[in-house]
Amino acid sequence: MSAVPSVTRVFVFSLTTAAMLGAMHGSVADEPPTGAAATVRSEPPVRLAPIERPAAGSNGRIDPMREARLSTADRDKLYEQVARDAEGLERQGAQLRRLAQLLKPTVVHIDAKKPALRPKNGKASEDEAGSGVIATVAGRTVVITNRHVVNRAELDNITIRLDGGREIRPTRLWSDPLTDIAVMEIEGDDLETARLANGDPLQIGDTVLAIGSPFGLSHSVTLGIVSAKGRRDLDLGEGGVKFQDFIQTDAAINPGNSGGPLVNLRGEVVGLNTAIASNSGGSEGIGFAIPISMVMFVTRQLVETGSVSRAYLGVTLDRVFTQKVAYRLGMVRAVGAHVSAVTKGSPADVAGIQADDVILTVDGVAIEDDDHLVSLVSVTPTTTTVTLTVFRHGERITLKMPVASREQFEGQ
């Protein structure tokens, strides 16, 4: 990541006359003006206003700014106005308090002890802290979190702390390295589960809350907006995350928030907080969350089958689809996913996709670039038939294509 630019404050002063400037520097001429400039203009006499007499006990001292201060009656009126104006803001604040009350019992703090990748000072293990959200998936009560929080940790070394301080341990763990999602089955009484949004209803500018354990401070709530959607091709460190379609938010996310929920104003989980862009290691207003559609696509399969099956098209995409190539193909700009090759016998081959086709839409969703297509296909069920719009020789062509399972053609 590039360094965050510093901010320089510039104060601009505007002086209306040269005489004012000179007066500031003590350089106004003492000699009176001559010629036309010497015309004398009569000025109205200065009227002196008496200053309010000092109150008793003030030792005769006078407050020269007394008239600029509010009277007691004016202050009372202003307090009434402030109270009226505050009612609207307080209704919004009450909504946020209700959301926090609803959601905090569904969020957990996670501590995981795991083998150290790089042992230091003789320590063979390391501690990882994160967050998670309790949900009901396929009839089971689970905690959804990030894989990097619990990866390499044995079940007995994972502690889940609930809102009231009670600690439990997971009975089973599944994870998907290609999306950094992990699911832990839990058992216990009085477990509150969160409501999950249906699909991806978020729009840029929507208000969201992030809940988790930043720096170990469990069940912290922060507020922000959706800054952007569809952030892809992020460098997320060791192992990487192949399938990305992140929500960007300015709600404060810090180390320890990983795996906690991003929530809309209806109290529905819309994302799983996963990463931040930061030069300092703390929040700088750029956080990323996995959208709930991807979270649930992966989670349901992990709980039901123990693994994730993804759709496969069988195309090789141009990673550098330039304006020059778009011009050659007859397009005014490089948009969509440019196909550079097609795998023989694949769904794309059977459907009639050709090299130099540009995939514009999948089931009506406009494709931005190759990463967008890969992300969209990664959450497409393997039992469906998709409708593609492709650009070929100056025309838009519609193709129907039953997708296949990726495992049939290539290993994960």
C-alpha positions in Angstrom: 0.0 0.0 0.0 1.3 3.5 -0.7 1.8 5.9 2.2 -1.1 8.0 3.4 -0.5 11.5 2.2 -0.1 14.2 4.8 -2.6 17.0 5.0 -1.4 20.6 4.9 -3.6 23.3 6.1 -3.5 26.6 4.1 -4.8 29.7 5.6 -5.8 32.4 3.1 -6.0 35.9 4.2 -7.7 38.6 2.1 -6.8 42.3 2.6 -9.1 44.8 1.0 -6.8 47.7 0.8 -3.0 48.4 0.7 -3.5 50.7 3.7 -4.7 47.8 5.8 -1.7 45.8 4.8 0.6 48.7 5.6 -1.1 49.2 8.9 -0.4 45.6 9.9 3.3 46.1 9.3 3.5 49.6 10.8 4.4 51.2 7.4 1.5 53.5 6.8 2.8 57.0 5.7 2.5 59.7 8.3 2.2 62.4 5.7 -1.3 63.4 4.6 -2.3 62.7 1.0 -2.1 65.5 -1.6 -4.0 66.4 -4.8 -7.3 64.8 -5.5 -6.7 62.2 -2.9 -6.6 65.0 -0.3 -10.3 65.7 -0.5 -11.6 65.8 3.1 -14.6 63.7 3.8 -16.7 64.6 6.8 -17.1 61.6 9.1 -20.1 61.2 11.4 -19.2 61.8 15.0 -18.4 58.8 17.1 -21.3 57.9 19.5 -20.2 56.5 22.7 -22.4 53.9 24.4 -22.2 53.6 28.1 -21.0 50.3 29.5 -23.3 48.5 32.0 -22.5 49.5 35.5 -20.6 46.8 37.4 -22.6 44.5 39.7 -22.1 44.7 43.4 -19.1 42.9 44.7 -17.1 43.2 41.4 -14.7 45.7 43.0 -15.7 48.3 40.4 -14.4 46.2 37.4 -16.3 46.4 34.1 -16.9 43.7 31.6 -16.7 45.5 28.2 -18.2 42.5 26.3 -21.3 42.3 28.5 -23.6 43.3 25.7 -22.4 40.4 23.5 -23.4 37.8 26.2 -26.8 36.2 26.2 -29.3 37.2 28.8 -30.8 34.6 31.1 -34.0 34.7 29.2 -32.2 34.3 25.8 -30.3 31.3 27.2 -33.5 29.6 28.3 -35.1 30.1 24.9 -31.9 28.7 23.2 -32.1 25.6 25.5 -35.7 25.1 24.4 -34.7 25.3 20.8 -31.8 22.9 21.3 -34.1 20.4 23.0 -36.5 20.5 20.1 -33.8 20.1 17.5 -32.3 17.2 19.5 -35.4 15.1 19.3 -34.7 14.0 15.7 -31.1 13.2 16.5 -32.1 11.3 19.6 -34.5 9.1 17.6 -31.6 8.1 15.4 -29.4 7.5 18.5 -32.2 5.4 20.0 -32.2 3.2 16.9 -28.5 2.7 17.2 -28.9 1.8 20.9 -31.6 -0.8 20.0 -29.4 -2.3 17.3 -26.5 -2.6 19.8 -28.8 -4.3 22.3 -30.1 -6.7 19.7 -26.8 -7.6 18.2 -24.2 -7.8 21.0 -25.5 -11.2 22.3 -25.0 -12.6 18.8 -21.4 -11.6 18.5 -18.6 -13.6 20.1 -14.9 -13.0 21.0 -12.5 -15.8 19.8 -9.1 -16.7 21.2 -7.1 -19.3 19.3 -3.7 -20.8 20.3 -1.9 -22.2 17.3 1.5 -23.4 16.3 3.8 -20.5 15.4 4.7 -20.2 11.8 8.0 -18.5 12.8 8.9 -19.5 16.4 10.5 -16.6 18.3 12.4 -16.7 21.6 11.8 -20.3 22.0 8.0 -20.0 21.7 6.4 -22.7 19.5 2.9 -21.3 19.7 1.1 -18.0 19.1 -2.2 -16.5 20.1 -4.7 -15.1 17.7 -7.8 -13.1 18.7 -10.8 -12.3 16.5 -14.6 -12.1 16.4 -17.5 -14.1 15.1 -21.2 -14.1 14.7 -23.7 -16.8 15.8 -26.2 -18.0 13.2 -28.4 -20.9 12.4 -27.3 -22.7 9.2 -28.9 -25.9 7.9 -30.5 -26.5 11.3 -27.2 -26.1 13.2 -26.0 -23.4 15.5 -22.7 -22.1 14.3 -20.2 -19.3 14.7 -19.1 -17.8 11.4 -15.7 -16.1 11.4 -12.6 -15.7 9.3 -10.4 -18.7 8.5 -7.2 -16.8 9.4 -8.5 -16.4 13.0 -8.7 -20.1 13.7 -6.5 -21.6 11.1 -4.0 -24.3 12.4 -5.7 -24.3 15.8 -7.0 -27.5 17.4 -10.6 -27.4 18.7 -9.4 -27.7 22.3 -7.3 -24.5 21.8 -10.2 -22.4 20.5 -12.1 -20.4 23.1 -15.4 -18.7 22.2 -16.5 -16.0 24.7 -20.1 -14.9 24.7 -21.5 -11.5 25.5 -22.2 -12.4 29.1 -18.6 -13.7 29.7 -19.5 -17.4 29.4 -16.9 -19.4 27.5 -17.5 -22.4 25.3 -15.5 -24.5 22.8 -16.5 -25.5 19.3 -17.4 -29.1 18.6 -16.6 -29.0 14.9 -14.7 -26.7 12.4 -14.9 -26.2 8.7 -13.0 -23.7 6.6 -12.5 -22.4 3.0 -9.1 -21.0 2.3 -10.2 -19.4 -1.1 -12.6 -17.0 0.7 -11.1 -16.9 4.2 -14.3 -18.1 5.8 -14.5 -20.5 8.7 -17.5 -22.1 10.4 -17.6 -23.6 13.9 -20.5 -25.7 15.3 -21.3 -24.9 18.9 -23.6 -26.2 21.6 -25.1 -24.5 24.6 -28.2 -23.0 26.2 -29.6 -19.5 25.5 -27.5 -18.9 22.4 -28.8 -15.9 20.5 -28.5 -16.1 16.7 -28.2 -13.1 14.3 -30.5 -12.3 11.4 -28.8 -12.6 8.0 -29.7 -10.4 5.1 -31.2 -11.9 2.0 -28.8 -11.4 -0.9 -26.7 -8.2 -1.1 -29.1 -5.3 -0.5 -26.3 -2.8 0.3 -25.8 0.4 -1.7 -22.9 2.9 -1.5 -23.7 5.4 1.1 -25.8 3.1 3.3 -25.2 3.3 7.1 -23.6 0.2 8.7 -22.3 -0.9 12.0 -19.2 -3.1 12.7 -19.2 -5.2 15.8 -16.2 -7.1 17.2 -13.2 -7.1 19.4 -10.7 -4.5 18.2 -7.4 -5.0 20.1 -9.2 -7.4 22.4 -11.9 -4.9 23.5 -14.8 -7.3 23.0 -18.3 -6.3 21.7 -17.2 -2.8 20.5 -19.6 -1.1 18.1 -18.5 1.4 15.4 -20.6 3.3 12.9 -19.9 4.2 9.3 -21.1 4.0 5.7 -20.6 1.7 2.7 -17.8 3.5 0.9 -17.6 1.2 -2.1 -18.5 -2.3 -3.4 -16.8 -4.9 -5.5 -13.2 -4.4 -4.2 -11.1 -7.2 -5.7 -7.5 -8.2 -6.2 -6.4 -7.2 -2.7 -3.2 -8.5 -1.4 -4.2 -10.2 1.9 -0.9 -11.7 2.9 0.0 -15.4 3.3 -2.1 -17.9 1.4 -4.1 -15.2 -0.4 -7.8 -15.1 -1.0 -8.6 -16.2 -4.5 -12.3 -15.2 -4.7 -12.9 -11.6 -3.6 -15.8 -9.2 -3.9 -15.3 -7.0 -0.8 -17.6 -4.3 0.6 -15.5 -1.2 1.6 -16.5 0.7 4.7 -15.3 3.6 6.8 -16.7 2.1 10.0 -13.7 1.6 12.2 -12.2 -1.9 11.9 -9.1 -2.8 13.7 -7.1 -6.0 14.5 -9.5 -8.2 16.4 -12.5 -7.2 14.4 -11.8 -10.0 11.9 -14.8 -12.3 11.6 -17.2 -9.9 13.2 -20.4 -8.9 11.5 -21.1 -5.8 9.4 -24.8 -4.9 10.0 -27.4 -2.7 8.4 -29.9 -0.4 10.2 -32.4 -3.3 10.2 -30.2 -5.4 12.3 -29.3 -7.8 9.5 -25.8 -9.1 8.9 -24.7 -7.9 5.5 -21.0 -8.8 5.6 -18.1 -10.4 7.5 -15.4 -7.9 8.5 -12.1 -9.3 7.2 -9.3 -6.8 6.4 -8.1 -3.2 6.6 -5.9 -1.0 4.4 -3.5 0.6 6.9 0.0 2.0 7.1 -0.2 2.2 10.9 -1.8 -1.2 11.7 -4.9 0.5 12.9 -8.1 1.9 11.4 -7.5 4.6 8.7 -11.1 4.5 7.4 -10.7 1.8 4.9 -12.0 -1.6 5.9 -13.2 -4.6 3.9 -16.0 -7.1 4.5 -17.1 -10.2 2.7 -20.6 -9.7 1.4 -23.3 -11.9 3.0 -24.2 -13.7 -0.3 -20.6 -15.1 -0.6 -20.5 -15.8 3.2 -23.7 -17.9 3.0 -22.8 -19.6 -0.3 -19.7 -21.0 1.4 -21.1 -21.5 4.9 -24.1 -23.6 3.8 -22.0 -25.9 1.8 -19.4 -26.3 4.5 -22.1 -27.2 7.1 -24.0 -29.5 4.7 -21.2 -31.3 2.9 -17.9 -30.2 4.5 -16.6 -28.7 1.3 -17.3 -26.0 -1.2 -18.2 -26.8 -4.9 -17.9 -23.9 -7.3 -19.1 -23.3 -10.9 -16.7 -23.6 -13.8 -17.0 -21.9 -17.2 -13.7 -23.1 -18.8 -12.4 -19.8 -20.2 -9.0 -18.2 -19.9 -9.4 -14.4 -19.3 -7.2 -11.6 -20.4 -5.7 -10.1 -17.2 -4.7 -6.9 -19.0 -7.7 -6.0 -21.2 -6.4 -2.7 -22.5 -8.0 0.1 -24.4 -5.9 -0.8 -27.5 -7.4 -4.3 -27.5 -10.9 -2.9 -27.0 -10.4 -0.7 -30.1 -9.2 -3.7 -32.1 -12.4 -5.6 -31.1 -14.6 -2.7 -32.1 -15.4 -1.4 -28.6 -15.1 2.2 -27.4 -13.8 1.1 -24.0 -12.4 -1.9 -22.2 -15.4 -3.2 -20.2 -16.4 -6.8 -19.5 -14.1 -9.9 -19.4 -12.1 -10.6 -22.5 -11.7 -14.3 -23.4 -8.3 -15.2 -24.6 -8.8 -19.0 -24.8 -11.5 -21.6 -24.2 -10.9 -25.0 -22.6 -11.9 -27.8 -25.0 -15.0 -29.7 -23.7 -15.8 -27.2 -21.0 -19.2 -25.6 -20.5 -18.0 -22.5 -22.3 -16.8 -24.6 -25.3 -20.1 -26.4 -25.5 -22.1 -23.1 -25.2 -20.1 -21.7 -28.2 -17.9 -19.1 -26.5 -14.9 -18.2 -28.7 -11.5 -16.6 -28.1 -11.8 -12.8 -28.4 -15.4 -12.8 -27.2 -16.0 -10.3 -24.4 -18.4 -11.4 -21.7 -20.6 -8.4 -20.9 -23.3 -9.9 -18.5 -24.0 -13.0 -16.5 -27.7 -13.5 -15.7 -28.2 -9.8 -16.2 -25.4 -8.6 -14.0 -23.0 -6.3 -15.9 -19.4 -7.6 -15.7 -16.8 -5.0 -14.8 -13.6 -6.9 -15.5 -12.1 -10.4 -15.3 -11.9 -10.4 -11.5 -15.6 -9.6 -11.3 -16.5 -12.5 -13.6 -14.4 -14.9 -11.5 -16.0 -13.7 -8.3 -19.5 -14.0 -9.7 -19.0 -17.5 -11.0 -17.4 -18.6 -7.7 -20.8 -18.1 -6.0 -22.9 -19.7 -8.8 -24.4 -23.1 -7.9 -23.1 -25.9 -10.0 -26.6 -27.1 -10.9 -27.7 -23.9 -12.7 -27.8 -22.7 -16.3 -26.6 -19.1 -16.7 -27.4 -16.7 -19.5 -24.4 -14.9 -21.0 -24.3 -11.8 -23.1 -21.1 -11.6 -25.2 -19.7 -9.1 -27.6 -18.5 -10.6 -30.9 -17.6 -8.9 -34.2 -19.6 -5.8 -33.3 -22.7 -7.6 -32.1 -24.2 -8.6 -28.8 -24.9 -12.4 -28.6 -27.0 -14.2 -26.0 -25.9 -17.7 -25.0 -27.3 -20.3 -22.5 -24.7 -22.3 -20.6 -25.2 -25.0 -18.0 -22.2 -24.7 -15.6 -20.1 -27.5 -14.3 -18.3 -28.1 -11.1 -14.8 -26.7 -11.0 -13.5 -30.0 -9.4 -14.4 -31.8 -12.7 -11.8 -29.8 -14.6 -9.2 -28.5 -12.2 -8.1 -29.0 -8.6 -8.7 -26.2 -6.1 
